[in-house]
Amino acid sequence: MGLSKTIWASPAEYLVRHQPETPVLFFAPAILQATARRFLKGFPGLVTYAVKSNPDEAVIQNLSAAGVRGFDVASVYEIELVGRAAPGAAMHYNNPVRARSEIARAVELGVRSFSVDSRSELHKLAALVPAGAEVSVRFKLPVTGGAYDFGAKFGATADLATGLLAEAAELGFTPSLTFHPGTQCTDPMAWAAYIRKAAEITSQAGVRLSRLNVGGGFPAHRLHEHAPALETIFDMIGQVTAEVFGDDAPALVCEPGRGLVAESFSLATQVRAVRDDTHVFLNDGVYGGLAELPLIGIIDRTEVRGPEGALRAGAPVPRIVFGPTCDSVDRLPGELALPGDIAEGDFVIFHGLGAYSTATVTRFNGFGLLEIATAMALTD
Ligand SMILES: *Cc1c(COP(=O)(O)O)cnc(C)c1O
């Protein structure tokens, strides 16, 4: 999507000047870099970024400038992207299913860390990846805490993981473990349960674990009243690792997507109609930048501004909110409390929309064009 040349003071300044009829995503590099520094300072290990959550080159460049030195990549496209935007950074190819041609290309491009959750994929790696490279066995637990279950697609059971870890070491790979507690995981105990299981798997496999990658899943601030306590999670991860591994503690790695990038983008939509005082129609919806809301719930951190930029201050009224397409699925979940004086032409700004928003926009029904603007700050 590329950076625009002008840096705006705030979304309001841009909206008043341009009166955009397409949705606008505002990016604040300063917020992204500050969030990166929060992870780098608080997390007791290597911080890497899960590129899929927002693959914008400017995002990767800003994370790199802030000191992020590793990236979780899932495709050759993402490997090439990181190679361009953050040359020399470590790349962890942690999509556990890959074509042989993709593995070969990744090795050519310098990738030396791969995750695996099945025997057949481990054997593919053995045929194509030089000995000494890291193989992280991905395991899963039936724990909850995330917004939806990441174990439904990937992750070996503890028994299978034990066998894979021992075999990876025998094959001459550097043995590591990895897990993902589920995206938008607000319960620090989910990490604790996984780390305890990782210690059991390691001792049963009889290997010295090189690294433990505790995944992404770090929550973003979606609901006004629940600002996530990232430091509580970081501390829990460090404490439990020291407790269960003792002197043999592996180096820690994390690979947040959402937790790093969500806060640095806000989406401005425009009200096309307020009908019968109950339904609000916006120019963006679930086929565009708001695609994730039906999956993981509403973001109530919104502000509504009139065309001249003033905040609407009417008492909040719950509204049913629709996107612009003719598909009845194009509706935000539940109801959204919006100021009672909201009117056609107003802008509704959703904060915390940097993750899984730009990446999944479609052009369904002819909508989905998104402008990008850079701003110093996203709120007043
Ligand atoms: C998507 C993904 C992440 C990032 O997850 P978030 O919930 O956005 O932090 C990290 N690791 C892997 C392997 C993933 O697939």
The ligand as a Tripos MOL2 file, in Angstrom:
@<TRIPOS>MOLECULE
LIG
   15    15     1     0     0
SMALL
NO_CHARGES

@<TRIPOS>ATOM
      1 C1         -0.7150  -15.8420   12.9400 C.3       1 LIG1
      2 C2          0.4570  -16.3750   13.6690 C.ar      1 LIG1
      3 C3          1.0770  -15.5980   14.6600 C.ar      1 LIG1
      4 C4          0.5500  -14.2510   15.1000 C.3       1 LIG1
      5 O1         -0.5920  -14.3980   15.8620 O.3       1 LIG1
      6 P1         -1.2270  -13.1130   16.6140 P.3       1 LIG1
      7 O2         -2.3910  -13.6850   17.3120 O.co2     1 LIG1
      8 O3         -1.5590  -12.1240   15.5750 O.co2     1 LIG1
      9 O4         -0.1810  -12.6030   17.5510 O.co2     1 LIG1
     10 C5          2.1970  -16.1030   15.2660 C.ar      1 LIG1
     11 N1          2.6920  -17.3250   14.9270 N.ar      1 LIG1
     12 C6          2.1340  -18.0980   13.9870 C.ar      1 LIG1
     13 C7          2.7470  -19.4100   13.6610 C.3       1 LIG1
     14 C8          0.9990  -17.6550   13.3330 C.ar      1 LIG1
     15 O5          0.4370  -18.4220   12.3990 O.3       1 LIG1
@<TRIPOS>BOND
     1     1     2 1
     2     2     3 ar
     3     2    14 ar
     4     3     4 1
     5     3    10 ar
     6     4     5 1
     7     5     6 1
     8     6     7 2
     9     6     8 1
    10     6     9 1
    11    10    11 ar
    12    11    12 ar
    13    12    13 1
    14    12    14 ar
    15    14    15 1
@<TRIPOS>SUBSTRUCTURE
     1 LIG1         1 GROUP 0 **** ****
